Structure formats: C-alpha cells, structure tokens
Amino acid sequence: MPTQNKNPSLEVRLSVLAAIDYAHGNTIRDRIKTVSQQTFVDPLSKKHFQFTWRTIETWRCRYLKNGVTTLDKKTRADKHTQRKVSIQELAEAINEVLPLLSHNKVGKVPKSTLYRCLLEKHYFTRQQLAPTTFYRFIREHDLLDHDSTQKLRTAFAMQYANELWQGDMT
C-alpha cells in the first residue's frame, strides 16, 4: 500500500520524472496522469509512494526551470532564528515585569497575564511578538520556572472528601 509521506528522496523524485518520458499518452498531461497511477519504491527506506498529478507537474516545472537542485528538500534559511525579538531582550523584559505582577489564587503568574503586561508596558508590540511565539520562547528556552507559571488545573479540588460542597438553586 503506498504511503502519503510527503518526503520522498531525491532518487524517487527523479525516477518519477523519468517515468514521464516512457508513460503512455498523447500529451504531457496524459503521461503525467498515467505516472500518477504508478507506485514508486524508495531504494533506501523501501517505502512505497504514489503522487498526485499536480505534485508531479510541480516537480517537472521546477526541474525544467532550475534543474535538479530545486527537487531536493530544503529547510528554511531562517529556521531557529529570531527575526524580531531576541531571547535576551525577552528575558530582560520578563525579569523587569514579573515582580510587578500579582499572583493568582494559587500563587502563580499566568503566562497570558505576563504577555499582556509586556504589551501594555510597551516592551514589545504584537507585530514583534505574537502570543504563540511568546509561549514557544518561554517553553523552549525555559524563561520562567515552571512552579511560578503553571496553572493549577484542579479547580474545586480539595484534599479530603466533604471539604467542598456545591449546590444549585433555581
């Protein structure tokens, strides 16, 4: 059964393009659609692949325009780099703002409150530091100790039975 893995090796991609030349059909599109029905095996991983005709057409156009180098998998050049806010700037801002914040009922400072405070104090703008980027930086670089920021998710939980009763009146 062919896999839907989107990361075939360069050898597989080249064998798909070579199969276009030998496929049946009157037009290039017919031959590409014929190749899209075939299954290809990666010689290294032994995985089976089958590709849509649009994927094959994209590979063919890239190959014709720029050669083999455009078929190889590439990662982004700016991967794992910070473009707008550095980790040091964020750590300094957090250290300045954290003492000013009040803790919630369980003695923790929520990350969302910290983020809003950083924006209100004009350390960063939302365009410079999105919420998801803020949370990812805190998680990946351990900018906050976990004891002070994790939310206690056991609301209405008590140590012993019958310590908390809840009623509803209509």
Contacts in CASP RR format, 6 or more apart in sequence:
PFRMAT RR
TARGET T0000
AUTHOR 0000-0000-0000
METHOD contacts of the structure
MODEL  1
MPTQNKNPSLEVRLSVLAAIDYAHGNTIRDRIKTVSQQTFVDPLSKKHFQ
FTWRTIETWRCRYLKNGVTTLDKKTRADKHTQRKVSIQELAEAINEVLPL
LSHNKVGKVPKSTLYRCLLEKHYFTRQQLAPTTFYRFIREHDLLDHDSTQ
KLRTAFAMQYANELWQGDMT
1 48 0 8 1.000
2 39 0 8 1.000
2 48 0 8 1.000
2 49 0 8 1.000
2 50 0 8 1.000
3 47 0 8 1.000
3 48 0 8 1.000
3 49 0 8 1.000
5 47 0 8 1.000
5 49 0 8 1.000
7 73 0 8 1.000
8 40 0 8 1.000
8 42 0 8 1.000
8 47 0 8 1.000
8 49 0 8 1.000
8 51 0 8 1.000
9 42 0 8 1.000
9 43 0 8 1.000
9 44 0 8 1.000
9 45 0 8 1.000
10 68 0 8 1.000
10 71 0 8 1.000
10 72 0 8 1.000
10 73 0 8 1.000
11 42 0 8 1.000
11 43 0 8 1.000
11 44 0 8 1.000
12 40 0 8 1.000
12 41 0 8 1.000
12 42 0 8 1.000
12 49 0 8 1.000
13 59 0 8 1.000
13 71 0 8 1.000
14 68 0 8 1.000
14 71 0 8 1.000
15 40 0 8 1.000
16 35 0 8 1.000
16 40 0 8 1.000
16 51 0 8 1.000
16 56 0 8 1.000
16 59 0 8 1.000
17 56 0 8 1.000
17 59 0 8 1.000
17 60 0 8 1.000
17 63 0 8 1.000
17 71 0 8 1.000
19 35 0 8 1.000
19 38 0 8 1.000
19 40 0 8 1.000
20 28 0 8 1.000
20 31 0 8 1.000
20 32 0 8 1.000
20 35 0 8 1.000
20 56 0 8 1.000
20 60 0 8 1.000
21 31 0 8 1.000
23 31 0 8 1.000
23 32 0 8 1.000
23 34 0 8 1.000
23 35 0 8 1.000
24 30 0 8 1.000
24 31 0 8 1.000
24 34 0 8 1.000
25 31 0 8 1.000
25 34 0 8 1.000
29 53 0 8 1.000
29 57 0 8 1.000
32 53 0 8 1.000
32 56 0 8 1.000
32 57 0 8 1.000
32 60 0 8 1.000
33 53 0 8 1.000
35 53 0 8 1.000
35 56 0 8 1.000
36 50 0 8 1.000
36 51 0 8 1.000
36 52 0 8 1.000
36 53 0 8 1.000
36 56 0 8 1.000
37 50 0 8 1.000
38 50 0 8 1.000
39 48 0 8 1.000
39 49 0 8 1.000
39 50 0 8 1.000
40 48 0 8 1.000
40 49 0 8 1.000
40 50 0 8 1.000
40 51 0 8 1.000
41 47 0 8 1.000
41 48 0 8 1.000
41 49 0 8 1.000
42 48 0 8 1.000
42 49 0 8 1.000
59 71 0 8 1.000
62 70 0 8 1.000
62 71 0 8 1.000
63 70 0 8 1.000
63 71 0 8 1.000
82 137 0 8 1.000
84 127 0 8 1.000
84 128 0 8 1.000
84 129 0 8 1.000
85 124 0 8 1.000
85 128 0 8 1.000
85 129 0 8 1.000
85 133 0 8 1.000
85 137 0 8 1.000
87 137 0 8 1.000
87 141 0 8 1.000
87 143 0 8 1.000
90 124 0 8 1.000
90 129 0 8 1.000
90 134 0 8 1.000
90 137 0 8 1.000
90 143 0 8 1.000
91 141 0 8 1.000
91 143 0 8 1.000
93 118 0 8 1.000
93 123 0 8 1.000
93 124 0 8 1.000
94 114 0 8 1.000
94 118 0 8 1.000
94 143 0 8 1.000
94 144 0 8 1.000
96 123 0 8 1.000
97 114 0 8 1.000
97 117 0 8 1.000
97 118 0 8 1.000
97 121 0 8 1.000
97 123 0 8 1.000
98 109 0 8 1.000
98 114 0 8 1.000
98 144 0 8 1.000
100 117 0 8 1.000
101 109 0 8 1.000
101 113 0 8 1.000
101 114 0 8 1.000
101 117 0 8 1.000
103 109 0 8 1.000
104 110 0 8 1.000
106 152 0 8 1.000
107 148 0 8 1.000
108 147 0 8 1.000
108 148 0 8 1.000
108 149 0 8 1.000
108 150 0 8 1.000
108 151 0 8 1.000
108 152 0 8 1.000
109 144 0 8 1.000
109 148 0 8 1.000
109 149 0 8 1.000
110 149 0 8 1.000
110 151 0 8 1.000
111 134 0 8 1.000
111 135 0 8 1.000
111 138 0 8 1.000
111 144 0 8 1.000
111 149 0 8 1.000
112 131 0 8 1.000
114 144 0 8 1.000
114 149 0 8 1.000
115 131 0 8 1.000
115 134 0 8 1.000
115 135 0 8 1.000
118 124 0 8 1.000
118 129 0 8 1.000
118 134 0 8 1.000
119 125 0 8 1.000
119 126 0 8 1.000
137 143 0 8 1.000
138 144 0 8 1.000
138 149 0 8 1.000
156 164 0 8 1.000
156 166 0 8 1.000
158 164 0 8 1.000
END
